Amino acid sequence: MWTLQLGRTLESAESSASMMLDAISAQLSKVSNQYRDVARVGRYREVHLYDRFAKLSGSTHKRLDEILEENHPEMSWALMCATLFQRPLYVGKAINFRSRLRNHFDYKTAFSQKLRDHGASVLDCAVILCPLTREGMYEDDDSLDDAESPVHQNDKVENEDNTEEEYVPPGRESQDRLIRLAESVVIRACHPVFNDRMD
């Protein structure tokens, strides 16, 4: 799961509360104010639905002023909460997380290209990883990197966002089905900003 990394805005706190709130607003605005859907109403009219970022209030500004004046040692905790619990930008799955991450950083995925189109980059993001097993989090299997069967090499399959489906090594089909199920349910529960497909 990818979200906007808001922790870096803490650097702006050295200037003022206003500078920090402007930095947070600038980050969140990168992925708002865009069409969510378009529908025709009657013969001559269209309705356009937008996401709008609700600006932070004066009371939030006052609260932040007081926190900065106190030099609160746990200031970063608030930004960590906002990073973890915001509406996701993108929800995806991977059998080989390292390879998938590399594709995002190389802008070879629809998600990373959309980020760039909106003036953001993968470096503006945080990745929330939920491994299927404890071992999966630390797995460093070189055999999975760029691993392709002869059939897969000659028969690339593209999914609905025009990116190649991940190669699933023999013996991992059951694991892939379980991860795909989790991905489908999470997408429907979280309404991520940049997922074009739900399955």
FENBEL-V766099 format. One record per backbone hydrogen bond with DSSP energy under -1.0 kcal/mol. NH is the residue of the N-H (numbers start at 1). CO is the residue of the C=O. If there is no record, write none. Layout:
# FENBEL-V766099
nh=NH co=CO
nh=NH co=CO
This chain:
# FENBEL-V766099
nh=2 co=90
nh=3 co=126
nh=5 co=124
nh=9 co=6
nh=10 co=7
nh=11 co=8
nh=12 co=9
nh=13 co=10
nh=14 co=11
nh=15 co=12
nh=16 co=12
nh=20 co=16
nh=21 co=17
nh=22 co=18
nh=23 co=19
nh=24 co=20
nh=25 co=21
nh=26 co=22
nh=27 co=23
nh=28 co=24
nh=29 co=25
nh=32 co=29
nh=33 co=51
nh=36 co=49
nh=37 co=49
nh=39 co=47
nh=41 co=45
nh=45 co=41
nh=47 co=39
nh=49 co=37
nh=51 co=34
nh=61 co=57
nh=62 co=58
nh=63 co=59
nh=64 co=60
nh=65 co=61
nh=66 co=62
nh=67 co=63
nh=68 co=64
nh=69 co=65
nh=70 co=66
nh=72 co=67
nh=75 co=72
nh=77 co=74
nh=80 co=76
nh=81 co=77
nh=82 co=78
nh=83 co=79
nh=84 co=80
nh=85 co=81
nh=89 co=2
nh=90 co=2
nh=100 co=96
nh=101 co=97
nh=102 co=98
nh=103 co=99
nh=104 co=100
nh=105 co=101
nh=106 co=102
nh=107 co=104
nh=108 co=103
nh=113 co=109
nh=114 co=110
nh=115 co=111
nh=116 co=112
nh=117 co=113
nh=118 co=114
nh=119 co=116
nh=120 co=115
nh=124 co=121
nh=125 co=122
nh=126 co=3
nh=128 co=1
nh=144 co=141
nh=147 co=144
nh=153 co=149
nh=154 co=150
nh=159 co=163
nh=162 co=159
nh=165 co=157
nh=172 co=169
nh=176 co=172
nh=177 co=173
nh=178 co=174
nh=179 co=175
nh=180 co=176
nh=181 co=177
nh=182 co=178
nh=183 co=179
nh=184 co=180
nh=185 co=181
nh=186 co=182
nh=187 co=183
nh=188 co=184
nh=189 co=185
nh=190 co=186
nh=191 co=187
nh=193 co=88
nh=194 co=89
